[in-house]
Structures are given as structure tokens and as C-alpha cells.
Amino acid sequence: MLICSQCRFENPPSNRFCQVCGSSLPGDDASDAQVVLPSVPAVSSVDGQQNEDLSQVIANESAIASEQPDAVAAEAEQSLVMDAFATIPPVQVDYHQSLKNQLDEASAAQDPIGIADVSQESLDPMTPSSPNLGDKAIPDGLAVAAVSNSDADAVATPSDPPEESWDESTVWTGSDEGSDDDDSPTVVLPMQLARLDSAGASHVGRQRDHNEDNFNIQTEIFTTSGLAGQSFSAKGLYILCDGMGGHSGGEVASAMVVEELKRYFAEHWQEEFPSEEMIRAAIASANQAVYDANESDERLGNGRMGTTLVLVLIEGTQVAFAHVGDSRLYTYSRRQGLIQRTVDHEVGQLEVMRGVDPEIAYGRPESYQLTQALGPKDSDYINPGLESMDLQEDTLFLLCSDGLSDYSLVEDHAEEKVAPLLGSKAVLDQGVSDLVHLANELSGHDNITAVAIRVKVRPDSKALA
């Protein structure tokens, strides 16, 4: 080993320069090497006694070595240097700190590059924790309950990655929030479906002896895997009906509409996402089925059976929904909160739309009578409310009969009962059952039915490429 005369680091014999301080090392040729003996001070031992002056020792030994042959003298000198350094306390060198200092010096010599500070809050400050809703038992008398869960995890790795939540549809590339600059450009992110869950539950209520509500959850999952990677897509048909007409009337009408809509979309929804014309035709076909049954049975007046309807169709990030009557659709997202997406087809709401004060409009006995329903009249009298949207953030859809939506129950308990259902860790079927149980506890005046659909989206990396 070659010892550096400057920092005393032991270097391999093949080194010509010290790998720590860069000083020149003695060459391999002993005849050409010139050993430079450092001035060695007197060193105190541990017990405080002073050692001999090493300089004198080295000088005496050098005089002896000079009388020997050249090769022997060189070897003696080398050995003498080694012995001399062996008596000197080693210098402690922090090589990691030395390297850090060199890097800091090198960085200081360059122009700094600004790097965005990614803190924990910037990951998703809007995303609250999503605790499980607990293991409450489904309330007694819960006549119908169903759940359909599907997600991309089925084709992904077994380990669950941290949940991603995309709550904003745009990326701001201009001035900071709060700036007076209104011309800040935005980039709209194309989104893709990442997960689709759904669940439904129905209860007869506390004041009825039979359940005239009905619902349907139908989800189709498509997964592919190959050299190009894995992909996930899905489409779903979700129906909720609140029948009327008494025994052998309301429950028959709601069941007929559910079955006819399932049949119609199975036949016509093959390739393209259903257009507005197709949805209207499907609802007209369902209405006609109930209307023909009324005519065949010669039902008259209040004896004619009918049903309300709220319908949701999903394919990828495309959503369309329609309704007839007073069954409602709500959506909940972290950015927009709770929104009632449908307007009740009833006398009181019609008066409100004409400018009558809501308290006056709903103070009349007939205010809750329906202005539209499927079955009592032919399709010329049916004008369903219909809208479509493209999802840009995680969204929860809640379909409900008036047994759940009456008395502002959904609005009053949205943060407590609806908002937690948006989280992936929430048990969706238990959450829906909790909503039904809550409506039964607070009122229970009518049949209670709820269907929840949780849609998770994420940026489409293929579209961004």
C-alpha cells in the first residue's frame, strides 16, 4: 500500500495520485523514488509522557541505511517511513462530508434550477380520509338488496396502490390562484374510467303493507391484457321505479318498466353510447307496455297503474340520465358537493316554475300530485327530463324514491351519509342500507329505495401521449 504524504490515506500500489486529496504518490521504481520525510513533531503518549523526537530517530536510521547497498537502503528507508507514520495518531477524515462539500461547491458554481416543492398537501388537499361505515346490520324488513362491484384492480397487481383522487378537471398553467390575471390558460385533462361500484336497497317502510318500488343494477365489465398493456372499461344500466295503483297495480307497473327498459337497451345499446333519441324511445316503449296493460284490464281513474322512473346510463366517462315523476337523482363530488339533478314532475313544482312562492305552491293539498308518470296515459303525454354529462372527477350518483328524498332528508344528511360513500374504502352496500334505515327511522311514511353508483376516473395517459 502507498501512503499519501499529505493526508496519510492508504492507497493501492497501482495509484499514482492519492484518491482522497489528489497528491502525487511515490512511484513503483524504488531507485527513482524520493522519500520525503515529514517534519514529525514530538507526540505525547496516552499517559502524558513524551516520546523520543522521531525526527532524530529517522535521521539516525537514515545514516545507518546510507552505508548499505542501494537496494537495501531503499527498502530500509521505506520501512523507516512506515514505522514513523505508525507512531503518529491517525487523522480522522469524514469522506462522506468531504464528498458533500465538493458537491455543494460544484452546485454553487452553476446557475440554480427552480424545482417545484411537492408537499403532502399538494398531493390531494381536498381528499378526506374515507373510514369504513362500520358493520351495521341491514335493518329488519329490508326486502331487496343488491350490490355490483367492479374495478380495474381485477386486472392490476394484487397489492393495492394508494388511492388516487382526481377532483379537478383542469390544470392551471398561468398565474396563481387569486391573481388578477383572468387570461390564465388551462389545460383540460382527458379522463378515463378507473373504477365502477354500485349498490341498491329497498324497504317497505313503516306505514305501508307492501312495496311498490323496484330497481335494477346491471353492469358489464370489459378487460383486455396483452403486450400493449392492460385496459379496463365498463357500461352500466341503473333503474329505479316507484309504482302506484295499489295491490296488483304499482308493483306490477314498476316491474314492467324495469323489464322493458332492460330488454330495450339490451337490443339497441350495442356499439355507440345511447343518444337522446334512443333514450326517449326506450322510455316511450316502457310507458306503452304499462299503458297497454291498463287498457287490456280496463282500468279506470285511480285504478290505472303507473310508476315514476329515474334512469342512469354509464359507459366510460359518459353519463346520461332521465326521469319521469318525483323519483330523484342526486350527484355528489368533492368539487361540486351535493346537486339535485332532476326536477320533480308534480303540481307544486309546476307552480314554482310559474313564479309562485314555494311555500304557497306546496301549501295546497294537491301540490304533491304527479304531473307525469309512466302508464296512465299514452306516450304522447310523456316528456321525460333528460341530461348528459362527461365525468371530469370522481362522482357518486344517488337514485332514490320519494320515501328517501322527502323532507329534505338527503340534503340535511349529505355530509354525514352521502359524502363518505365517495371514498373507495367505504362499503357502498352498507352505506345505501344506512340511508334506507335513516329514512325509516325519521319517517318511514312510504316505500324507501336507493341506488348508489360510485364512479372513479383518472387522467387518460394514452390520450395525453
Helices and strands as residue ranges (DSSP letters): E 2-3, E 10-11, H 54-65, H 70-86, H 95-108, H 120-123, E 142-151, G 152-155, E 170-172, E 186-188, E 191-203, E 213-226, E 229-244, H 250-268, H 276-296, G 301-303, E 306-307, E 309-315, E 318-324, E 328-333, E 337-340, H 347-353, H 358-361, G 379-381, E 385-390, E 395-400, H 402-405, G 406-408, H 409-412, I 414-418, G 419-422, H 428-442, E 448-459, H 461-464
